[in-house]
C-alpha cells in the first residue's frame, strides 16, 4: 500500500473493506512501528465488525503511543453508507466493545465530545498539502527502497507551536516515523536528534523516546 493510498483511506475510512484488510495486515506485519498502519488496520476491523477487533485492539495498543488519536479515529462517524442484504442503505457504525474500558480511560470520551470538529480527514488533507516530501519518504519506507535521499533539517525540526493541535499531532506522528526511517537507513545522529526533540516536547513519553535513543546508540556501536 502506497503513501497516497494511506492518505486516501485516512481521509475516507469508510472505504476500508474486505479487500483492504489483508493489505493493511501485511503492512503492519512488515512495519510494526508504523502507527498509521495500525490505526487504519483497527478501523478496517471495526468497519467489518470483525470478531478479532477486541484482541487486535489490545495488541495494537502496545505499538501506538497516542491512544487519544486512535480513539478519535476509531469513533469518527463515517459518512459512507453501504447496502445490506435487503437492499436498504444503512450507516456502518459498530458498537464499542467492552474491551474499550481497558484501553481507553473514560476521559477520552469526554475529550472526544469536546473536539467534535476535529477530524482525521481534515488532518490528512493538510498533511497531504504541506508534507509532500514526508509522504514520499513514507512511501519509500513501505516499499523497502535500499536508500533514501537526505532531507533538509527544516522538514523535521521546524517549530510547530503556531499549528492547530490536531495538525501538530499528525505531523509529530510523521516526524516519529521519519526518525525510524533515519535509523534504518543509518542516519543515526539525525534520528537521535528527532527523538530528543520529541522527548522535550512530550515529557510524558520521555521513557519511550529514551528507549528508542538507546536502541539507536546500540546500533551505532555494533
N, C-alpha and C positions, 0 to 999 in steps of 0.2 A: 504494500500500500504506500503510495507516494505522499509527499507532504501536502500537495494540493488536495488529494482525497481526504486526508486527515482534517484539513481546514474545512472542507466541504461538509463533512459529517459533524464537525463541531457546530457549524452554522445550522445544519439541518439534521439533528439527531434522530428525528422521527423516521428518517430514511434508512436507518440501520435495520437490517433484516437478516434472514437466514443465510443469505449469500455473503454478507459482510462479516458475520460472526467467526467463521473459520479463518478469515484473513487477519482479523484482529487478534485471535488466539495465537496464530503463528507469529505475529509481530511481537507480542509481549513475551512469547517464548524465546524469541531471538534477542530481544532487547528489554529485559525485565526492569531496567532503570528508567524506561521511558514512561513517565507518569501519564501523559496524554493518551497513550495507548491503553493503559489500564482503565482510565476514566471512560473512554469510548467503549471498551470491551464490556464494562459493567452496565453501561447504558444500553448496549445491544442486548445483553441478557435480560435486562428489565423490560425492554420493549417487547421481547418474545415471551415474557412471563416464564422464563426458563427456571426449572426447579433447582438448578445448581447456583442460582443467583446468591442465595444467602451464604453458602460456603465460599464462593468466589469473592464475595464482599469481604469476608474475614481475611482471606488470603491477600487480596489487593491492598487492604489497609496497611499491610507490612511494607508496601512499596510506595505508598502515597503519603507524603508528609503533610500536605494541606488538605485535611478532611473537610474543611468548610467548603472549599472549592468543589470537592467531589459531591458533597451533599446538595449544593445548589444545582449542579448539573444534572444529577440523578432525578431531582424533584422539579425540574423545569417542565412545565406542561407543554407538550408538543402540539403544534397546530396541524400536524399531519393527521389525516384520517385514513382508515382502511376499511375494506369491505369484509363483513362477516359472512358466514356460510349462507345466510338467508338473503344476502344481497343488500342489507341495510348498512348504512355507514355508522361507525362509532369511533370515538376518540380513544387512542391506545393509551390508557392510563392504568397502571397496575397498583395494587395496594402495597403499602410499605410493610415489609415483613417485620416480625418481632425482633429479628437479629439487629435491626437498626439501633435499638436501645443499647446494644453492646458496643457499637462502632461510633455512634454519634451522640454526644451529650444533648440533653433537652434544649440547651441554649441555642443549638443550631437551628431549631425550628423557629424560635423567636427571631433570630437574626435573619433567617430567610424571609420572613414576613416583612421585616424592616427594609429589605433590599429587593423588593419585587421588581423594581425597574432594572435591576442588574441582570443581564442575560449573557450566557456564554456565546450566543450568536453574534451579539454586538462586539464582544471582546475579540472573537475570531476575525471579524471583518476589519477591526482596527489593526489587529496583528498582521493580517494579510497586507494591508495598505502600507504599514510603517516598518515592517520587518521582513522584507522580501529576501534579503541576504541570509537572515537567520533561518527562514523556511527552507532555503536552498541547502543550507548545511544539514538540517534535519533530514531532508530527503537523501542526501549523500550518506548520512549516518545509517539510515534504514536500509539503503541499498548496499551497504558494506563496501564502499569505494576504498581503494587502497590508501589514498591520501587526499587531504582536503587543502584548499588554498588558505593562506594566512588571512586572518580577519583583523580589521582595524580595532584598536582598543576602544574606540568610541562606541562600538556596537555592543560591547558587553559592560562598559564601565561608565556610561553616561548617566548623569543624575536623573532620577525619575520622580522626584518629590512633587513636581507640578502635574503629574499624570493622575487621571481618575484612579481610584483604588482598584477597581476590577481590572483595568488595563495594566496597572503595575503588577498585580498578582500573576496575570498570564505571561507578561514579559519576563517576570522572575522565573517562571516555570521553564521558559525557553532558555533563559540565561543559565539555569542549572543544567539543562540538557547540553548546552554548549560546553560547559565545564567538563562534563562526562566525555563529550566528543574530543575535547582537547587532550584529556588524559589518555584516551585510547589511541590518539594519533601521536603521542609523545611530547606534546606541548605542556609538560608538567608544571612549569612555573606559571603559565597563564591560567591553568586550571586551578592551581592553589590560590592565585590572586582573586579569582572569581568567588571561590568558596569562602575566602577570608572576608570579602565584602558582604556576601550574603549572611555570614555569621554575625557581623556587626549590625546588619540591618534587621536580622531576626534572631535576637539573643535567645529566644525560647527554643530555637533549633540548633544552638551552638554545638551541642553534643553530636548531633548528626553530621554537621558540617566538619567538625573536628575529626570525626571518624573517616570522612571522605578524604580529608587532607592527609591523614595518617596513611591511608591506603596508597595515595599517590606518592608519598615520600618513600614508602616501601618499594614501589615500582622503580623509583629513581635510583635506589641503592642496589637493586637486583640486576 
